[in-house]
Amino acid sequence: MEQLQFNQIVSFIWSIADDCLRDVYVRGKYRDVILPMTVIRRLDAVLEKTKPEVLQMKAKLDAAGITNQTATLCQVTKEPFCNSSPFCLKDLKSRTKAQQLRSDFEAFLDGFSPNVQEILDKFKFRNQISTMIDADILGAVIEKFVSPSINLSPEPVLFDDGSVKIPGLDNHTMGMIFEELIRRFNEENNEEAGEHFTPRDAVELMADLIMIPVADQIKDATYTCYDGACGTGGMLTIAQGRLDEIAKTQNKQVSIHLFGQEINPETYAITKADMLLSGEGEQAEHIGFGSTLSADFFPTRQFDFMLSNPPYGKSWKVDQDKLGGKKEILDPRFVTQFADNPEYQMLPRSSDGQMLFLLNNISKMKHSTELGSRIAEVHNGSSLFTGDAGSGESNARRFIIENDYLEAIIALPENMFYNTGIGTFIWIVSNRKEEKRKGKVQLIDATGMKSPLRKNLGKKNCELTPEIRKKIVDLYLNFEETPESKIFDNDEFGYWLITVDRPLRLKVDLSQPIPAGTLKAADLDAWQKAVAALPADTPLDDWCAFAKATKLKAALLKKIRPFITVKDETAQPIPYEADSELRDTECVPFQYKGGIHAFFANEVKPFVPDAWIDESKTQAGYELSFTKYFYKPVQLRSLEEITSDLRKLEAETAGLLDEILGGAK
């Protein structure tokens, strides 16, 4: 019934846009009305049953001269919000005069408590009232939302005999409706690939991966969950539900507090509304508005569980500038003391800030508790390998792996998300690894573990059923080598990037003139005299010997050299001076036997005997490649099969050429 109810309500609300808004709003602006009206109607429906008592209490408070009435009225509604206006939304559908409707509707909105007012402000919904009044559609929109055909109330609609006509709408299904409406609007507006909502099957897997492994460590205690890119809050509520389930199976009493931050005003408003509708008034105050990167709402808090799906492939240039510009950023989440470097920078290129969200979560891990902290975060493939050694991305991977925080990475199937078909990966990070996981990283290839949807949801064409999620979690928990699960030492993913130089070789060509004005007169005279006095056997293929023979000062020779020399691979090398055009780099795996110098002796010296390593430029880097470990080559057909097919084709076409040629005669 829940799925049927969900489909009916979504379809009905979606139809309101076409029925009422089509000639007034462009399609991309439908959401500006539909989303806030959905929230308003849900809040209104929740408050309907207590409206008489609220108005009675308000009259008493007014008579007593009490102006701060919110707390008392919320006690009457038994909800963390209230509406003190004399209206319910359904009262307004009978208004026939536009100005009276506007006045009463605005009074209805103004009657909501301050926490709802913030939600309406973030939606910027009041900006739409004039448009709807001028187009004479506000009444039609209200009438649609209070239609007896749908029920947005948690209370069921009953027949006269007391049987259920339309079931009540629970908070879980209401949250799903919000997300589905937003998904559809995003799809209609062709939103950026990174601007998508995480499907619930993926979130449930993430919650399982960070909570099931520590189920036996859950105690009678308070736990916190955090999402620094919380969108509509789906990850937080699913994580809360999962932890509740685990606590019950362990016979534990837990108190769960949710924290999040969201930069998009609209989705922030929906999250706050969802928290209020869930009866979590205090939780709603734990949702911060603004950018997690440049305006962290929880700079001193630490959390037990963290889940995020940060935007990927999205510029963080604005945040970068707010933090002082890339070269001036000193935020300890992203620039820290590590690897003998007091300002170890983990700042990625400005075009993609997804790794910063993972670093933000890591900075909020608890280090003084038995459980520590567990993190599940979704990334695209670039977080695995983008950036050479010494880059911000590579430095971030190095920081995470060398601190032994990375437990596992799970590759998900493509087309798992609504607005993007690209491959995605779940990172599992913890500062309390089991003994068997210490110094290890597990890679799980779940790209083939999927169940097709009967109908695509945007680009999402498959899902992770409960059975598939259990299979993935079991692979993780078993921590064994299988075709889908590989286990490696941390240093498997590390390498040194070495700079290999070769000497500069120059041949002197005295026939080349020195451009006028290059040298002072005295210097030019000294040069000409030195050349005239050179011994006949002065080598021209050995710059060092030539320079010594001139007996000129090094500074003067430095000015002259570019004009009288050419590169020549047969010339003598100039000691300790590299030819930048011959410079190369090599990646040396940490696990290469004998290390850098053995690699150099085995892999470089045999081919370029005059090369050396510029030790000052050596950098440590980390990258992870699923393709390297899980690539399955396509099985080529045998020669016998190919030959057999050719013979069949030859037999089928026997005489065809004769027919063609015969017809041409």
VOLUM-393841 format. One line per field, with one value per residue (C-alpha): chain; x, y, z. Coordinates in pm, 1 decimal, decimal comma, m for minus. Last residue first. Example, Ala and Ser with C-alpha at 12.3 -4.5 7.8 and 13.67 -1.06 7.14 Angstrom:
REM VOLUM-393841
chain <- A  A
east <- 1367,0  1230,0
north <- m106,0  m450,0
up <- 714,0  780,0
REM end
This chain:
REM VOLUM-393841
chain <- A  A  A  A  A  A  A  A  A  A  A  A  A  A  A  A  A  A  A  A  A  A  A  A  A  A  A  A  A  A  A  A  A  A  A  A  A  A  A  A  A  A  A  A  A  A  A  A  A  A  A  A  A  A  A  A  A  A  A  A  A  A  A  A  A  A  A  A  A  A  A  A  A  A  A  A  A  A  A  A  A  A  A  A  A  A  A  A  A  A  A  A  A  A  A  A  A  A  A  A  A  A  A  A  A  A  A  A  A  A  A  A  A  A  A  A  A  A  A  A  A  A  A  A  A  A  A  A  A  A  A  A  A  A  A  A  A  A  A  A  A  A  A  A  A  A  A  A  A  A  A  A  A  A  A  A  A  A  A  A  A  A  A  A  A  A  A  A  A  A  A  A  A  A  A  A  A  A  A  A  A  A  A  A  A  A  A  A  A  A  A  A  A  A  A  A  A  A  A  A  A  A  A  A  A  A  A  A  A  A  A  A  A  A  A  A  A  A  A  A  A  A  A  A  A  A  A  A  A  A  A  A  A  A  A  A  A  A  A  A  A  A  A  A  A  A  A  A  A  A  A  A  A  A  A  A  A  A  A  A  A  A  A  A  A  A  A  A  A  A  A  A  A  A  A  A  A  A  A  A  A  A  A  A  A  A  A  A  A  A  A  A  A  A  A  A  A  A  A  A  A  A  A  A  A  A  A  A  A  A  A  A  A  A  A  A  A  A  A  A  A  A  A  A  A  A  A  A  A  A  A  A  A  A  A  A  A  A  A  A  A  A  A  A  A  A  A  A  A  A  A  A  A  A  A  A  A  A  A  A  A  A  A  A  A  A  A  A  A  A  A  A  A  A  A  A  A  A  A  A  A  A  A  A  A  A  A  A  A  A  A  A  A  A  A  A  A  A  A  A  A  A  A  A  A  A  A  A  A  A  A  A  A  A  A  A  A  A  A  A  A  A  A  A  A  A  A  A  A  A  A  A  A  A  A  A  A  A  A  A  A  A  A  A  A  A  A  A  A  A  A  A  A  A  A  A  A  A  A  A  A  A  A  A  A  A  A  A  A  A  A  A  A  A  A  A  A  A  A  A  A  A  A  A  A  A  A  A  A  A  A  A  A  A  A  A  A  A  A  A  A  A  A  A  A  A  A  A  A  A  A  A  A  A  A  A  A  A  A  A  A  A  A  A  A  A  A  A  A  A  A  A  A  A  A  A  A  A  A  A  A  A  A  A  A  A  A  A  A  A  A  A  A  A  A  A  A  A  A  A  A  A  A  A  A  A  A  A  A  A  A  A  A  A  A  A  A  A  A  A  A  A  A  A  A  A  A  A  A  A  A  A  A  A  A  A  A  A  A  A  A  A  A  A  A  A  A  A  A  A  A  A  A  A  A  A  A  A  A  A  A  A  A  A  A  A  A  A  A  A  A  A  A  A  A  A  A  A  A  A  A  A  A  A  A  A  A  A  A  A  A  A  A  A  A  A  A  A  A  A  A  A  A  A  A
east <- 2877,4  2793,2  2540,5  2807,1  3042,2  2782,3  2673,4  3033,7  3105,0  2809,9  2920,6  2999,5  2870,0  2729,1  3030,9  3276,4  3074,5  3085,6  3460,2  3513,1  3312,7  3524,8  3847,3  3732,7  3637,8  3969,0  4169,5  4010,8  3784,7  3923,6  3805,2  3753,7  3997,5  3863,9  3992,4  3943,2  4279,6  4411,7  4065,3  3990,6  4281,8  4383,5  4633,2  4892,7  5193,5  5533,4  5748,1  6112,1  6216,1  6517,7  6654,6  6719,4  6787,0  7067,9  7099,4  7423,0  7352,6  7017,3  6869,5  7040,7  7027,0  6646,5  6468,4  6715,8  6946,7  6668,2  6433,6  6705,0  6766,0  6399,3  6319,2  6505,6  6205,0  5934,9  5658,7  5651,5  5589,4  5831,2  5663,1  5910,6  5963,1  6155,9  6399,5  6548,4  6423,9  6545,2  6903,5  7058,9  7378,5  7567,5  7864,5  7837,6  7828,0  8069,3  7920,6  7773,1  7415,0  7460,6  7278,7  7397,0  7640,1  7762,7  7461,1  7330,6  7686,3  7767,6  7586,0  7696,6  8053,2  8056,8  7939,5  8188,3  8488,1  8700,4  9009,3  8904,6  9057,4  8844,3  8526,3  8632,1  8714,4  8375,5  8191,6  8336,7  8251,7  8454,2  8782,5  9073,5  9343,5  9431,3  9490,9  9250,2  9412,1  9184,2  8880,5  8997,1  9067,9  8717,4  8560,0  8756,8  8657,3  8293,2  8315,2  8470,4  8209,5  7923,3  7761,8  7424,4  7404,8  7473,5  7390,2  7683,7  7768,8  7765,6  8080,3  8223,2  7998,3  8053,1  7886,2  7669,5  7561,2  7327,2  7324,5  7025,4  6769,6  6523,3  6263,5  6111,6  5745,4  5744,4  5455,6  5178,7  4874,1  5023,1  5156,9  4830,4  4857,4  4595,8  4270,8  4060,9  3688,8  3478,4  3669,1  3719,7  3986,9  3840,1  3722,2  3408,3  3245,8  3295,6  3184,1  2888,9  2795,2  2796,4  2581,8  2342,8  2300,8  2223,4  1956,5  1803,1  1780,9  2041,7  1881,3  1900,0  1803,8  1877,8  1922,0  1588,3  1401,0  1400,0  1105,8  1105,9  1426,5  1715,1  1873,4  2237,2  2558,8  2782,4  2956,3  3001,7  3381,5  3503,8  3845,4  3974,0  4258,2  4503,8  4744,0  4501,9  4208,9  4258,4  4289,8  3959,3  4000,6  3908,0  3981,6  3734,8  3678,6  3454,0  3464,5  3166,2  3240,8  3053,4  3058,1  2887,3  2518,8  2415,4  2086,5  1901,7  2188,0  2272,4  2340,6  2676,5  2706,8  2886,2  3258,1  3314,7  3615,4  3738,8  3898,9  4077,8  4186,1  4536,9  4696,7  4910,6  4593,2  4405,0  4704,2  4824,8  4481,5  4470,7  4823,3  4721,4  4426,2  4627,6  4908,0  5245,2  5226,6  5008,8  4640,7  4325,7  4343,0  4074,1  3895,6  3843,2  3628,9  3315,1  3263,9  3014,8  3103,9  3071,7  3243,5  3291,7  3404,8  3573,3  3388,1  3599,7  3598,5  3887,1  3957,7  3618,4  3623,6  3533,2  3849,3  3783,6  3445,4  3599,3  3865,3  3587,8  3414,2  3742,1  3775,6  3468,2  3611,5  3642,0  3733,3  3949,1  4220,0  4250,5  4379,2  4551,7  4839,4  5088,3  5176,5  5397,9  5559,4  5740,4  5491,0  5190,5  5095,2  4771,8  4616,3  4267,0  4078,3  4330,6  4209,0  4532,3  4432,8  4668,7  4797,5  4451,4  4278,2  4172,4  3906,0  3640,2  3836,9  3855,5  3487,3  3401,5  3643,7  3483,7  3400,4  3183,2  3300,8  3161,1  2896,9  2922,7  2733,4  2780,5  2752,7  2911,1  2873,8  3008,7  3046,6  3281,4  3191,2  3432,2  3380,3  3009,3  2852,5  3155,1  3145,4  3401,3  3377,4  3041,6  2878,5  2564,9  2266,1  2308,5  2079,3  2102,8  1802,3  1582,3  1701,7  1548,0  1207,9  1227,2  858,2  917,4  731,2  979,4  1275,5  1117,7  1053,2  1413,8  1533,0  1290,8  1413,7  1777,2  1678,0  1544,5  1821,5  2101,7  2410,2  2325,4  2463,5  2381,9  2341,7  2123,0  2102,3  2030,6  1937,6  1997,0  1839,2  1997,5  1841,8  2097,1  1823,7  1669,8  1999,4  2044,3  1699,3  1755,1  2089,9  1921,2  1644,6  1891,3  2103,1  1791,1  1699,2  2047,0  2096,0  1760,6  1827,9  1696,9  2048,5  2280,7  2617,3  2801,3  2612,4  2639,3  2511,1  2545,6  2505,7  2375,4  2416,0  2290,0  2561,4  2642,2  2963,6  2792,4  2657,0  3003,1  3029,3  2654,2  2684,4  2922,0  2844,9  2473,8  2430,1  2609,9  2395,4  2080,4  2202,2  2253,1  1903,3  1764,5  1878,9  2127,2  1994,2  2155,9  2349,8  2678,5  2551,0  2436,0  2061,5  1869,5  1575,3  1318,4  1550,4  1602,5  1227,0  1170,9  1432,4  1286,1  941,5  1085,3  1277,4  975,6  761,8  1022,7  1014,4  634,8  669,1  895,7  679,7  366,7  74,4  m261,1  m465,5  m749,5  m1097,9  m1026,5  m1328,7  m1517,3  m1868,3  m1891,2  m1576,0  m1246,4  m956,0  m642,0  m434,7  m73,4  m218,9  m124,7  m440,7  m534,0  m862,3  m1025,1  m845,9  m666,5  m366,6  m581,4  m801,5  m493,3  m354,0  m689,5  m721,2  m370,1  m436,7  m575,1  m273,7  m220,8  m278,7  m29,3  241,2  178,3  208,9  530,9  774,0  617,6  772,7  1132,8  1189,7  1446,6  1193,7  923,6  1158,0  1258,6  891,8  844,3  1095,2  936,9  587,7  325,4  57,5  224,8  143,1  m230,2  m228,9  m70,4  m344,4  m614,0  m491,5  m432,3  m772,5  m938,6  m751,3  m849,5  m1218,4  m1378,1  m1250,1  m1393,0  m1053,5  m928,6  m1076,9  m891,5  m559,5  m659,7  m735,0  m760,7  m381,0  m184,6  1,5  225,9  564,1  759,6  446,1  222,7  m22,2  m115,8  242,2  335,9  87,4  266,1  611,3  495,3  304,9  551,4  292,8  117,2  m139,0  m358,4  m645,8  m412,7  m292,5  m651,1  m749,5  m440,9  m535,7  m882,9  m732,1  m485,7  m761,6  m970,4  m671,0  m559,5  m685,3  m569,3  m205,2  m64,1  m260,8  m121,5  235,6  174,5  m0,1  283,4  548,2  369,5  309,5  680,9  769,0  497,6  544,0  913,1  922,7  721,2  999,7  1188,9  862,5  802,9  539,4  199,3  48,8  153,2  93,9  m249,2  m310,4  47,4  189,2  m98,3  m27,1  297,6  105,0  m133,3  141,3  343,5  35,7  m68,4  282,3  342,0  3,8  76,2  423,8  286,5  0,0
north <- m1026,7  m848,1  m1107,8  m1375,3  m1173,2  m1145,5  m1506,6  m1627,7  m1424,4  m1582,8  m1935,4  m2032,5  m1765,4  m2000,7  m2231,1  m1944,2  m1818,1  m2162,5  m2182,2  m1843,9  m1952,6  m2266,2  m2066,3  m1824,1  m2107,7  m2290,2  m1972,3  m1943,4  m1654,8  m1397,9  m1396,5  m1034,3  m937,6  m912,9  m606,5  m635,9  m537,0  m281,0  m158,1  m84,3  157,6  335,2  618,7  733,8  963,8  1024,5  1292,4  1300,4  1647,3  1702,3  1356,4  1456,7  1104,0  1039,6  956,7  890,5  519,1  581,3  241,8  10,1  288,5  319,4  m1,8  m207,9  52,6  306,0  46,6  m67,9  295,0  366,4  65,6  m262,4  m471,7  m247,9  m240,0  137,4  140,2  361,6  602,7  755,2  1112,7  1252,1  1532,2  1521,7  1869,5  2004,9  1904,8  1875,2  2037,7  1844,6  1773,6  1907,2  1600,7  1570,5  1620,6  1337,9  1423,1  1772,3  2077,6  2399,3  2656,7  3006,3  3224,4  3061,7  3049,0  3421,9  3541,2  3241,3  3285,2  3638,5  3523,7  3233,0  3463,5  3407,1  3182,8  3082,0  2733,6  2661,9  2738,2  2506,6  2221,5  2259,1  2291,6  1976,4  1930,1  2231,9  2088,0  2340,5  2190,4  2517,2  2691,3  2981,3  3327,3  3471,3  3344,6  3507,4  3838,1  3843,9  3766,1  4035,9  4293,4  4195,3  4224,4  4570,8  4687,3  4564,1  4249,6  4169,1  4500,8  4353,4  3987,2  3746,3  3594,9  3216,7  3092,8  2996,2  2688,7  2515,4  2180,3  2129,2  1823,4  1878,3  1580,9  1354,8  1391,2  1144,2  1292,5  1038,7  992,7  751,1  512,1  411,8  195,4  m136,1  46,7  m8,0  m385,2  m529,5  m725,3  m806,3  m885,1  m960,5  m1267,3  m1364,3  m1285,2  m1262,7  m984,9  m1175,9  m850,7  m668,9  m958,2  m1003,7  m636,8  m675,8  m989,3  m825,2  m529,3  m768,7  m945,9  m616,2  m511,4  m276,6  m97,7  m55,7  185,9  519,1  774,0  937,2  672,4  393,0  155,0  m214,9  m157,4  m394,3  m567,0  m505,4  m672,6  m643,4  m326,7  m466,0  m483,3  m472,1  m330,3  m396,7  m192,2  m328,6  m191,4  m290,2  m484,7  m805,7  m607,0  m431,5  m71,3  207,4  531,2  448,8  521,0  335,7  494,9  416,8  437,4  571,1  496,5  748,7  728,8  1061,2  1221,8  953,8  747,5  381,1  410,1  234,1  m38,2  44,7  8,3  m45,8  106,2  m36,9  28,7  360,2  521,1  373,5  716,5  634,0  568,8  888,7  1123,6  959,7  990,0  1358,3  1414,6  1256,8  1495,9  1800,1  1723,6  1595,4  1274,2  1328,5  1420,8  1223,6  855,5  736,0  1067,9  1089,3  776,0  934,4  967,5  841,7  864,9  625,5  730,3  555,7  723,4  605,7  316,1  309,2  686,1  935,9  979,4  1097,4  1187,4  1544,5  1616,6  1298,2  1435,4  1758,6  1555,0  1359,8  1684,2  1824,1  1524,5  1644,1  1985,4  1959,0  2247,3  2429,9  2166,4  1971,7  2114,4  1855,0  2073,2  1962,1  2281,9  2157,6  1899,8  1612,7  1368,4  1548,4  1877,9  2002,9  2192,8  2074,5  2037,8  2268,9  2563,8  2738,5  2860,4  3132,2  2973,3  2854,5  3187,8  3324,5  3081,7  3287,7  3259,5  2881,7  2861,5  3049,3  2830,3  2507,7  2390,6  2082,8  1753,0  1586,6  1715,8  1541,8  1221,0  1202,3  971,9  1026,6  814,5  882,7  1259,9  1535,5  1899,1  2193,8  2347,0  2255,7  2506,1  2504,8  2824,3  2781,4  2409,0  2327,5  2599,9  2750,9  2654,6  2438,6  2155,0  2094,1  2317,0  2068,4  1799,0  1990,2  1989,5  1619,5  1536,2  1378,3  1665,4  1908,6  1712,7  1687,2  2061,4  2134,3  1902,7  2058,3  2408,0  2300,5  2149,5  2487,4  2699,9  2494,3  2504,3  2218,4  2120,9  1828,2  1698,1  1417,6  1306,5  945,1  829,6  461,2  193,4  m144,0  m486,0  m577,5  m628,8  m301,4  m114,1  m245,9  m125,7  219,1  246,0  170,2  423,5  697,9  617,9  637,9  974,1  1116,1  993,0  1133,6  1483,1  1677,1  1766,1  1665,8  1773,3  1779,6  1474,1  1388,5  1115,8  1132,2  861,3  869,5  560,1  220,2  43,2  m40,2  m245,4  m562,5  m369,9  m241,3  m406,9  m347,7  30,4  166,7  m72,6  m96,9  281,6  293,1  10,1  187,9  504,8  320,3  167,8  506,9  676,6  960,0  1285,2  1461,5  1774,4  1612,8  1546,2  1909,9  1961,4  1896,8  2114,8  1837,9  1587,0  1818,6  1869,3  1495,1  1433,0  1710,6  1552,9  1210,6  1344,5  1515,9  1206,9  987,7  1215,6  1187,9  808,5  808,0  1060,6  845,3  931,4  825,6  571,1  676,8  530,0  344,7  191,3  391,2  324,1  678,9  618,3  729,4  948,0  829,5  1059,3  1133,8  1398,2  1440,6  1261,7  1266,0  1273,5  1492,1  1787,3  2016,8  2060,4  2106,5  2370,3  2563,4  2566,3  2673,4  2956,4  3080,1  3070,9  3419,3  3519,7  3833,3  3633,8  3363,3  3613,7  3818,9  3507,7  3379,5  3604,8  3476,6  3138,5  3240,8  2869,4  2979,2  3226,6  2960,4  2732,7  3018,3  3091,5  2726,4  2761,0  3093,0  2941,0  2959,2  3229,1  3446,8  3184,5  3188,8  3569,5  3568,3  3332,7  3549,2  3869,2  3705,5  3538,9  3867,3  4041,1  3777,5  3769,0  3424,8  3272,1  2920,6  2746,8  2938,8  2721,9  2420,0  2577,6  2597,8  2943,2  3149,2  3197,8  3053,7  2787,0  2546,7  2376,0  2125,5  1907,4  1815,7  2065,7  2196,6  2201,0  2375,8  2650,7  2703,7  2725,3  2961,9  3215,8  3494,9  3775,8  3706,9  3981,4  3752,0  3792,6  3708,4  3396,3  3283,1  3346,6  3159,2  2859,6  2843,6  2883,5  2600,4  2373,9  2425,2  2363,6  2037,7  1802,5  2029,4  2061,2  1764,4  1867,2  2222,3  2096,9  1866,1  2141,9  2387,5  2133,7  2048,3  2418,1  2482,6  2218,0  2302,1  2678,2  2734,2  2383,3  2499,0  2743,2  2528,8  2455,0  2822,1  2971,2  3128,8  2924,5  2588,0  2665,1  2524,7  2191,5  2112,4  2196,7  2027,3  1707,3  1654,1  1667,4  1396,0  1176,7  1199,3  1123,0  820,3  674,8  704,6  554,0  259,1  220,4  240,0  0,0
up <- m6977,5  m6648,0  m6539,3  m6566,8  m6346,8  m6073,3  m6105,3  m6106,9  m5793,0  m5615,9  m5713,7  m5355,8  m5116,6  m4856,5  m4884,0  m4829,5  m4536,5  m4378,1  m4440,8  m4277,4  m3973,7  m3932,7  m3962,6  m3691,5  m3458,3  m3518,7  m3458,6  m3114,2  m3026,3  m2785,3  m2423,4  m2324,2  m2053,8  m1697,9  m1517,6  m1143,0  m996,3  m1243,1  m1334,9  m971,3  m959,3  m642,3  m623,7  m372,6  m399,9  m243,3  m407,2  m519,8  m642,9  m418,1  m509,3  m869,4  m990,7  m1241,0  m1610,4  m1803,1  m1853,0  m2025,3  m2120,4  m1873,1  m1610,6  m1607,4  m1510,3  m1310,0  m1154,0  m1110,3  m962,9  m722,9  m628,3  m563,2  m346,5  m316,8  m412,4  m554,8  m291,6  m266,6  m640,5  m840,4  m1078,7  m1324,1  m1438,4  m1733,0  m1810,3  m2161,7  m2253,3  m1919,3  m1998,1  m1656,9  m1526,9  m1261,2  m1490,7  m1847,4  m2071,3  m2363,4  m2709,8  m2917,6  m2813,7  m2952,4  m2822,0  m2982,7  m2849,3  m2938,5  m2866,4  m2547,4  m2403,2  m2412,5  m2103,0  m1894,3  m2022,1  m1882,8  m1538,4  m1536,1  m1579,9  m1888,1  m1903,1  m2255,5  m2209,5  m1904,1  m2097,1  m2379,2  m2140,8  m1969,2  m2298,0  m2447,1  m2814,3  m2921,9  m2796,6  m2784,0  m3006,8  m3180,1  m2847,6  m2785,9  m2798,7  m3067,5  m2880,3  m2558,9  m2736,0  m2885,5  m2551,0  m2366,0  m2630,8  m2601,1  m2224,9  m2243,7  m2497,9  m2285,4  m2412,9  m2571,2  m2753,3  m3092,1  m3118,5  m3068,2  m3403,4  m3461,9  m3634,2  m3297,6  m3276,4  m2942,7  m2887,3  m2580,1  m2384,8  m2087,4  m1859,2  m1805,8  m1533,3  m1383,7  m1148,3  m913,3  m828,6  m538,6  m510,8  m274,9  m347,6  m241,4  65,6  250,0  223,3  m6,0  8,3  m298,0  m301,3  m610,6  m736,7  m373,0  m115,0  234,1  463,5  567,8  682,1  350,9  134,3  371,6  332,3  m46,0  m31,8  214,6  m18,5  m303,7  m99,2  14,9  m351,9  m492,0  m783,3  m1158,0  m1434,2  m1265,5  m1542,7  m1466,8  m1274,5  m1532,8  m1538,3  m1456,1  m1264,6  m1322,5  m1018,4  m947,7  m843,0  m1149,9  m1038,2  m686,4  m706,7  m349,3  m258,3  92,3  240,3  497,5  760,5  1032,8  893,3  1093,8  1418,1  1358,5  1252,8  1493,1  1307,7  1032,6  664,4  420,1  73,1  m151,4  m523,0  m824,7  m1196,3  m1421,5  m1518,0  m1368,0  m1276,2  m1081,2  m945,8  m988,8  m1360,8  m1323,0  m1062,1  m736,5  m667,1  m294,4  m120,3  208,4  544,4  490,1  817,2  837,9  900,1  596,0  395,3  479,0  456,7  134,7  m25,3  72,5  m59,4  m389,4  m419,8  m316,5  m560,5  m435,9  m636,6  m941,6  m925,4  m1004,2  m902,8  m665,4  m608,8  m985,4  m986,3  m845,5  m475,6  m215,4  154,6  445,6  768,3  1103,0  1421,6  1741,3  1903,7  2219,4  2248,4  2260,3  1889,3  1768,6  1400,4  1297,4  1097,8  900,8  797,6  665,8  485,9  312,3  218,8  86,6  m146,8  m338,4  m426,9  m805,0  m1039,4  m782,2  m796,9  m475,0  m146,4  71,5  187,0  453,3  635,3  923,1  690,2  858,2  701,1  851,3  1010,8  857,5  569,2  471,0  799,4  967,0  753,2  651,5  305,5  180,2  m140,0  m243,6  m187,9  150,1  266,7  90,2  m234,9  m208,3  m122,1  m443,2  m640,3  m514,8  m866,8  m911,6  m1059,1  m752,9  m514,8  m177,5  m99,8  272,9  572,9  913,3  1225,3  1575,1  1546,2  1657,5  1708,0  1712,6  1367,2  1343,2  1100,4  870,1  662,2  380,7  310,4  470,6  263,8  411,0  625,3  931,8  1038,1  1413,8  1486,6  1302,4  1542,2  1832,0  1661,5  1577,3  1550,7  1211,9  1051,5  1201,9  1070,4  725,1  722,1  812,4  537,8  287,5  370,8  327,1  m8,4  m117,8  28,5  m131,8  92,4  327,6  666,4  888,7  1240,7  1372,6  1736,1  1826,1  2174,8  2227,4  2444,1  2384,0  2343,6  2072,8  1813,5  1930,4  1894,5  1541,1  1438,4  1591,6  1414,7  1083,2  1142,6  1229,9  926,9  708,8  861,8  818,6  464,0  355,2  488,8  188,7  76,8  361,4  228,2  562,6  688,1  1056,4  1289,3  1667,7  1927,9  2285,9  2500,1  2605,7  2408,2  2046,5  2029,9  1901,8  1602,8  1509,5  1166,5  1107,7  1143,9  881,6  598,2  676,6  660,7  326,4  189,6  305,9  137,0  m192,5  m176,6  m82,6  m397,8  m340,7  m470,0  m758,8  m833,5  m940,1  m1291,9  m1331,2  m1358,3  m1680,0  m1569,0  m1618,0  m1449,7  m1155,0  m1128,0  m1133,9  m867,8  m653,3  m672,4  m591,4  m292,5  m141,8  m197,2  m27,4  276,9  290,4  271,3  577,8  762,4  740,5  513,5  653,1  461,4  229,8  279,6  602,1  769,5  1029,4  893,5  756,9  553,2  702,1  591,5  767,8  993,4  893,4  661,6  297,0  182,8  m181,8  m374,5  m109,0  m272,0  m27,3  m258,8  m568,4  m405,2  m295,7  m649,7  m793,7  m541,7  m621,3  m998,5  m1068,7  m1282,5  m1073,7  m755,3  m859,7  m950,9  m637,8  m419,3  m575,8  m386,4  m63,5  m144,7  m115,5  m36,5  220,6  362,7  386,4  583,0  811,3  878,0  972,7  1257,9  1355,3  1416,2  1142,2  1162,1  899,5  636,5  723,7  735,5  388,2  267,9  426,8  262,5  m73,6  m74,6  22,2  m258,5  m515,1  m430,0  m448,2  m125,9  m87,2  m110,6  192,4  467,3  323,8  424,0  789,3  915,2  1235,3  1234,7  1527,2  1330,3  1522,5  1520,7  1733,2  1747,8  2041,9  1892,2  2239,2  2366,9  2044,3  2138,4  2469,4  2312,1  2036,2  2248,3  2314,7  2323,4  2653,3  2724,3  2932,5  2688,4  2400,6  2584,1  2645,8  2282,4  2167,0  2381,7  2223,1  1874,9  1940,5  2077,0  1763,5  1532,7  1698,5  1424,3  1142,0  1252,4  1059,2  750,6  767,9  788,6  490,8  297,1  358,7  257,7  m65,7  m128,4  m83,2  m344,4  m598,4  m620,5  m690,2  m843,2  m1142,5  m1232,1  m1484,8  m1663,3  m1743,1  m1519,0  m1589,5  m1875,3  m1730,7  m1362,5  m1281,2  m1456,2  m1555,5  m1214,8  m1033,2  m1229,4  m1038,7  m713,3  m834,5  m978,4  m657,0  m445,3  m649,3  m669,1  m292,7  m205,6  m431,1  m277,9  79,4  0,0
REM end
